[in-house]
Amino acid sequence: MSNDEIFAAAYREHYWAVSRYVARRLDGRAGEVEEVVAEVFTVAWRRRADLPAVPLPWLYGVARNCLANAVRGYGRRRRLMDRLGNDETAHGRHIAAGPGGERPGAWVHEALARLSPADQEVLRLTAWEELGVDEVAVVLGCGSRAAAMRLHRARRRLRAEIDRLRPPAAEAHSEAHSEALSEALSEEHRHG
């Protein structure tokens, strides 16, 4: 199979997985998703001779770099807009939450948001992208042992944040809740 055919197969097979990966990380900035995904596959096309036999983790690694560039660009544009006085709030485009506006599972997202970007990423790779430790290692550009340690530490920190956020009324269900959480966070051991 030629490099062009290998690229075409990777594109067809993994386009939507890469799109979901990018969309989850650009929370609320859907307009940029297509641009970042296009950049990911542009890089993959240029480096099609380097595509590994299992390309998805490699594509996620490329997507991480493209996202970092997009986020830096977004920050520069935002600072420029702020200096020009042309921000979204000046034009009334902010959204006010209505009654009962808290989305389901918001406390999990809040706990996750309190973690470092590195912890968030390793948890998302295992939970959202359903990657095993070896695949996470490819995405992060580290060894499998380092990836496993990062995942273990991130899970421990997430557990601590969830415990901090748990309302006092939930303490009665604490033991069952902790067991369910431990099981959910230990998913990697069953799949990995």
PAVEXVEX-437104 format. One record per residue (C-alpha): chain; x, y, z; residue in one letter. Coordinates in pm, 1 decimal. Layout:
<drenbas>
+----+----------+----------+----------+----+
: ch :       px :       py :       pz : aa :
+----+----------+----------+----------+----+
:  A :        X :        Y :        Z :  A :
...
+----+----------+----------+----------+----+
</drenbas>
This chain:
<drenbas>
+----+----------+----------+----------+----+
: ch :       px :       py :       pz : aa :
+----+----------+----------+----------+----+
:  A :      0.0 :      0.0 :      0.0 :  M :
:  A :    138.8 :    343.4 :    -95.0 :  S :
:  A :    183.9 :    628.2 :    153.1 :  N :
:  A :   -107.2 :    809.8 :    -14.7 :  D :
:  A :   -333.3 :    506.8 :     36.6 :  E :
:  A :   -219.7 :    469.6 :    396.6 :  I :
:  A :   -300.8 :    837.0 :    458.9 :  F :
:  A :   -642.0 :    804.4 :    287.9 :  A :
:  A :   -728.9 :    501.8 :    501.1 :  A :
:  A :   -620.1 :    681.9 :    821.0 :  A :
:  A :   -824.4 :    987.3 :    723.0 :  Y :
:  A :  -1138.2 :    783.8 :    652.2 :  R :
:  A :  -1102.8 :    572.4 :    964.6 :  E :
:  A :  -1004.4 :    841.3 :   1215.2 :  H :
:  A :  -1147.9 :   1174.2 :   1094.1 :  Y :
:  A :  -1441.8 :   1169.4 :   1336.5 :  W :
:  A :  -1233.4 :   1050.8 :   1632.2 :  A :
:  A :   -988.4 :   1338.2 :   1576.2 :  V :
:  A :  -1281.4 :   1580.8 :   1532.8 :  S :
:  A :  -1433.8 :   1471.7 :   1864.3 :  R :
:  A :  -1094.3 :   1495.7 :   2034.9 :  Y :
:  A :  -1050.1 :   1853.8 :   1913.5 :  V :
:  A :  -1411.3 :   1957.8 :   1981.4 :  A :
:  A :  -1393.9 :   1842.0 :   2342.8 :  R :
:  A :  -1088.0 :   2052.1 :   2403.3 :  R :
:  A :  -1218.0 :   2364.7 :   2230.0 :  L :
:  A :  -1518.9 :   2375.6 :   2459.0 :  D :
:  A :  -1751.8 :   2641.9 :   2325.9 :  G :
:  A :  -1537.6 :   2744.5 :   2027.6 :  R :
:  A :  -1694.1 :   2519.0 :   1764.2 :  A :
:  A :  -1593.3 :   2749.9 :   1480.5 :  G :
:  A :  -1229.2 :   2661.2 :   1533.7 :  E :
:  A :  -1276.1 :   2282.2 :   1537.4 :  V :
:  A :  -1275.7 :   2238.3 :   1160.1 :  E :
:  A :   -968.5 :   2459.4 :   1125.6 :  E :
:  A :   -771.7 :   2258.7 :   1380.8 :  V :
:  A :   -881.8 :   1922.9 :   1236.0 :  V :
:  A :   -782.4 :   2042.4 :    887.9 :  A :
:  A :   -441.0 :   2139.3 :   1026.1 :  E :
:  A :   -403.0 :   1794.6 :   1188.7 :  V :
:  A :   -465.8 :   1617.3 :    861.1 :  F :
:  A :   -248.5 :   1864.3 :    670.2 :  T :
:  A :     39.6 :   1772.1 :    899.2 :  V :
:  A :    -47.4 :   1403.2 :    859.2 :  A :
:  A :    -47.6 :   1444.0 :    479.5 :  W :
:  A :    292.4 :   1612.6 :    485.0 :  R :
:  A :    426.8 :   1339.7 :    711.2 :  R :
:  A :    233.3 :   1049.9 :    556.2 :  R :
:  A :    553.1 :    847.3 :    523.0 :  A :
:  A :    582.5 :    865.1 :    904.5 :  D :
:  A :    229.9 :    738.5 :    980.4 :  L :
:  A :    258.3 :    441.5 :   1217.9 :  P :
:  A :     65.5 :    117.2 :   1172.1 :  A :
:  A :   -179.5 :    231.1 :   1442.8 :  V :
:  A :   -218.5 :    599.0 :   1352.4 :  P :
:  A :   -483.7 :    724.7 :   1597.0 :  L :
:  A :   -258.2 :    791.9 :   1898.4 :  P :
:  A :     -7.5 :    960.0 :   1664.6 :  W :
:  A :   -288.7 :   1174.1 :   1518.9 :  L :
:  A :   -395.0 :   1270.7 :   1872.9 :  Y :
:  A :    -37.0 :   1379.5 :   1939.7 :  G :
:  A :    -43.3 :   1598.0 :   1626.2 :  V :
:  A :   -383.6 :   1732.2 :   1737.5 :  A :
:  A :   -238.9 :   1828.6 :   2078.3 :  R :
:  A :     25.4 :   2040.2 :   1905.2 :  N :
:  A :   -227.4 :   2196.5 :   1666.3 :  C :
:  A :   -458.6 :   2274.0 :   1959.0 :  L :
:  A :   -174.5 :   2440.3 :   2147.2 :  A :
:  A :   -113.3 :   2663.3 :   1844.7 :  N :
:  A :   -485.8 :   2740.7 :   1812.3 :  A :
:  A :   -519.2 :   2826.5 :   2181.5 :  V :
:  A :   -218.4 :   3059.3 :   2162.2 :  R :
:  A :   -371.0 :   3223.4 :   1854.4 :  G :
:  A :   -707.5 :   3255.5 :   2028.0 :  Y :
:  A :   -537.6 :   3422.1 :   2323.9 :  G :
:  A :   -360.2 :   3670.4 :   2097.2 :  R :
:  A :   -685.1 :   3754.2 :   1916.2 :  R :
:  A :   -869.8 :   3789.5 :   2247.6 :  R :
:  A :   -608.1 :   4028.1 :   2387.8 :  R :
:  A :   -623.6 :   4232.9 :   2068.2 :  L :
:  A :  -1003.6 :   4247.4 :   2082.5 :  M :
:  A :   -986.9 :   4352.8 :   2448.5 :  D :
:  A :   -743.8 :   4633.2 :   2362.2 :  R :
:  A :   -974.2 :   4748.2 :   2083.6 :  L :
:  A :  -1278.4 :   4737.8 :   2312.6 :  G :
:  A :  -1459.3 :   4499.8 :   2080.6 :  N :
:  A :  -1513.9 :   4207.0 :   2311.9 :  D :
:  A :  -1823.3 :   3986.0 :   2321.3 :  E :
:  A :  -1964.8 :   4135.5 :   2641.4 :  T :
:  A :  -1954.4 :   4484.6 :   2490.7 :  A :
:  A :  -2190.0 :   4358.5 :   2222.2 :  H :
:  A :  -2421.6 :   4174.0 :   2459.2 :  G :
:  A :  -2329.1 :   3825.4 :   2338.9 :  R :
:  A :  -2281.9 :   3674.0 :   2680.9 :  H :
:  A :  -2518.6 :   3400.1 :   2793.5 :  I :
:  A :  -2692.7 :   3416.9 :   3128.2 :  A :
:  A :  -2778.5 :   3088.6 :   3292.9 :  A :
:  A :  -3146.9 :   3040.1 :   3362.1 :  G :
:  A :  -3312.7 :   2864.4 :   3654.2 :  P :
:  A :  -3187.1 :   2509.6 :   3683.4 :  G :
:  A :  -2917.1 :   2601.1 :   3434.2 :  G :
:  A :  -2654.3 :   2375.0 :   3582.8 :  E :
:  A :  -2583.8 :   2101.0 :   3334.2 :  R :
:  A :  -2581.0 :   1736.8 :   3443.8 :  P :
:  A :  -2246.5 :   1628.3 :   3582.8 :  G :
:  A :  -2129.1 :   1987.3 :   3617.3 :  A :
:  A :  -1952.2 :   1902.5 :   3944.2 :  W :
:  A :  -1736.0 :   1647.1 :   3760.4 :  V :
:  A :  -1641.5 :   1909.5 :   3502.8 :  H :
:  A :  -1570.9 :   2155.4 :   3783.3 :  E :
:  A :  -1345.6 :   1903.8 :   3959.4 :  A :
:  A :  -1168.3 :   1829.4 :   3631.6 :  L :
:  A :  -1124.6 :   2201.0 :   3560.5 :  A :
:  A :   -944.1 :   2243.9 :   3895.3 :  R :
:  A :   -669.5 :   2006.1 :   3781.3 :  L :
:  A :   -360.7 :   2104.2 :   3587.7 :  S :
:  A :   -384.8 :   2091.1 :   3207.7 :  P :
:  A :   -151.8 :   1788.7 :   3207.2 :  A :
:  A :   -376.9 :   1598.8 :   3451.9 :  D :
:  A :   -686.3 :   1695.9 :   3253.4 :  Q :
:  A :   -531.6 :   1570.8 :   2931.8 :  E :
:  A :   -426.0 :   1229.6 :   3060.5 :  V :
:  A :   -772.2 :   1174.3 :   3212.8 :  L :
:  A :   -947.0 :   1284.3 :   2893.6 :  R :
:  A :   -730.5 :   1058.2 :   2680.8 :  L :
:  A :   -833.9 :    755.7 :   2885.9 :  T :
:  A :  -1198.0 :    848.1 :   2948.8 :  A :
:  A :  -1303.9 :   1038.5 :   2636.2 :  W :
:  A :  -1072.2 :    888.0 :   2375.6 :  E :
:  A :  -1072.5 :    544.1 :   2547.0 :  E :
:  A :   -699.6 :    497.1 :   2500.9 :  L :
:  A :   -491.6 :    246.5 :   2690.8 :  G :
:  A :   -170.8 :    343.3 :   2870.9 :  V :
:  A :     52.9 :    247.8 :   2575.5 :  D :
:  A :   -152.3 :    467.9 :   2341.9 :  E :
:  A :   -154.7 :    753.3 :   2594.0 :  V :
:  A :    224.5 :    726.3 :   2601.6 :  A :
:  A :    236.5 :    777.6 :   2223.3 :  V :
:  A :      9.5 :   1084.1 :   2242.7 :  V :
:  A :    208.2 :   1239.1 :   2528.3 :  L :
:  A :    545.0 :   1145.7 :   2381.0 :  G :
:  A :    662.7 :    954.4 :   2687.3 :  C :
:  A :    716.0 :    595.2 :   2794.6 :  G :
:  A :    437.7 :    361.7 :   2908.1 :  S :
:  A :    553.1 :    367.2 :   3270.4 :  R :
:  A :    555.3 :    746.1 :   3277.1 :  A :
:  A :    207.6 :    753.9 :   3119.9 :  A :
:  A :     77.3 :    503.4 :   3377.0 :  A :
:  A :    223.1 :    710.6 :   3661.6 :  M :
:  A :     75.3 :   1033.6 :   3521.8 :  R :
:  A :   -263.5 :    864.9 :   3492.1 :  L :
:  A :   -245.3 :    725.5 :   3846.1 :  H :
:  A :   -152.6 :   1066.0 :   3991.2 :  R :
:  A :   -419.1 :   1248.0 :   3787.4 :  A :
:  A :   -686.0 :   1004.9 :   3906.1 :  R :
:  A :   -577.2 :   1054.7 :   4266.1 :  R :
:  A :   -593.5 :   1433.8 :   4227.5 :  R :
:  A :   -935.6 :   1414.7 :   4060.4 :  L :
:  A :  -1063.5 :   1196.2 :   4343.5 :  R :
:  A :   -940.5 :   1457.0 :   4594.8 :  A :
:  A :  -1110.0 :   1741.7 :   4404.5 :  E :
:  A :  -1436.4 :   1549.8 :   4384.0 :  I :
:  A :  -1420.5 :   1485.4 :   4757.2 :  D :
:  A :  -1373.9 :   1860.8 :   4814.5 :  R :
:  A :  -1670.7 :   1946.9 :   4593.8 :  L :
:  A :  -1909.1 :   1686.0 :   4728.9 :  R :
:  A :  -2190.5 :   1861.2 :   4917.1 :  P :
:  A :  -2227.7 :   1781.7 :   5291.1 :  P :
:  A :  -2568.5 :   1618.0 :   5229.3 :  A :
:  A :  -2396.4 :   1359.7 :   5012.9 :  A :
:  A :  -2175.3 :   1241.1 :   5298.8 :  E :
:  A :  -2432.2 :    972.0 :   5387.1 :  A :
:  A :  -2373.9 :    817.3 :   5048.0 :  H :
:  A :  -2000.7 :    875.5 :   5065.1 :  S :
:  A :  -1888.1 :    514.0 :   5081.0 :  E :
:  A :  -2101.7 :    397.3 :   4786.4 :  A :
:  A :  -2008.2 :    712.4 :   4595.8 :  H :
:  A :  -1636.3 :    658.1 :   4655.5 :  S :
:  A :  -1660.8 :    296.5 :   4543.3 :  E :
:  A :  -1842.2 :    395.0 :   4223.0 :  A :
:  A :  -1590.4 :    671.4 :   4157.4 :  L :
:  A :  -1295.4 :    439.6 :   4217.9 :  S :
:  A :  -1445.7 :    188.0 :   3980.1 :  E :
:  A :  -1502.5 :    450.9 :   3711.5 :  A :
:  A :  -1152.2 :    591.5 :   3749.4 :  L :
:  A :   -996.5 :    243.5 :   3745.1 :  S :
:  A :  -1148.4 :    162.5 :   3407.1 :  E :
:  A :   -800.0 :    161.8 :   3254.0 :  E :
:  A :   -702.9 :   -146.7 :   3451.6 :  H :
:  A :   -983.4 :   -346.4 :   3292.0 :  R :
:  A :   -914.3 :   -219.1 :   2940.5 :  H :
:  A :   -541.0 :   -159.4 :   2955.6 :  G :
+----+----------+----------+----------+----+
</drenbas>
